[in-house]
């Protein structure tokens, strides 16, 4: 075994020991939540795209875009300040339908992918 390999092994052992000694020093807390009508997903094709967090209008506040099973995109605005140590529900900013105006049939129409970005 080379000296370099021994040094890497010792450094790895020290880093594991150090990380185990400081386990639980910090924790993540939910600042907001959003309730949906999620039901058990029977098929992989029923799965919706994950929510996207983005600044949509350049005001410096993040918005959350969530796709729903009824062919809508919900734009949520989380609370910036936490009132207490708990968490509160994100406010529904707006809701947009993916269907054309005169279409009432929702079957087979849903979001399969979402993305945000700047278009110039």
N, C-alpha and C positions, 0 to 999 in steps of 0.2 A: 504494500500500500504506500502510495506516495504521500509526501507531507501535505500536498495540496488537498488530496482526498481526505486525509485525516482532519485538516482544518475545516473543510466543508461539512464533514460529519459532526464535528464538535459544534460548529456554528448552528447547524440544524437542530441538534439536541438542545442547545441553549435556548434557541428561539421557541421550541416546543415547550420547554420548561417555563420560560418567561410568559408565554401566552396562557398557559394553564394557571399560573399564579394570579393573573389579572382577569380571570374569567368572571364575568358578571359585574364589572365596574361600571358599565353603561348599558342602557337599554333603549329600545325604540318604542315609542308610544304612538298610537294612532291619533292623529289630530282631527280627522274627519272620517265619515263613513257615508256610504250611499246604499240604500236598500233596493234590491231588484227582485223581480219575480223569477229568480233562478229556480229551475226545476232540475231534477236529475237528467243529465244529458245522455240520451240513449245512443246517439250516433255521433261520430266525430264531425260529421258535416253540419250538425246543429250548433257547434261551438262558435261563439262570436269572437271577433278580434279583441285583443286586450285594450283597456282604456289608454288614452294618450293624454299626457300633460304638456300643455304648450301655452305660450302667450300669443293669443290670437290677434289682438288688435294693437299690440305695441304699447300698452299702458303699464307694463311692468308687473301685472298680476297674472298668475298662472290660472288657466282654465282646464278642466278635465272633460274630454270628449268620450262619451260612453255610447256604444251601439246597443240597441234593444232588439228583442225578438219580434216586435211589431213594426219593423222597418223604419225606425226613427233613430236619430242621433240626438242625444241629450248633452247639453253643455252645462257643466256644473261649476260652481264657484265655491271653493273651499273657504272657510273662515281663516283670516290671516292671524287673528289673535285668539289664543285659547283663553277662555274665561276661567276655567278651573283645570284641575289635573286630568279631567276626563276628556272626552271627545264629543263632537257634535256632528249632526248631519250636514252634509254639503248642500248648499242652496242651489235649486234648479234655476239656472240663468236663462236658458231658452231651450226649446225642443224643435227639431227640424225633421220633417218627414222626407223619406227617400223616394216616396211614391209620387207619380205625376198627380196633378190636381184632381182629375176625374176618375182615377183608378181607385177602386174600393177593395180589390182583391190583394190580400197580403201574402197569400200562399206562394212560396218560391221566391219571394223578394226579401232579401236581408243583406246587411253589410257583411262582406267577407274579408275586407282589408281596409285599414285606415292609415293615413299619414298626414303630417302637417309640414309646412315649409313656406318659404318666401317665393312668390312668383313675380318676376319682373319682366 
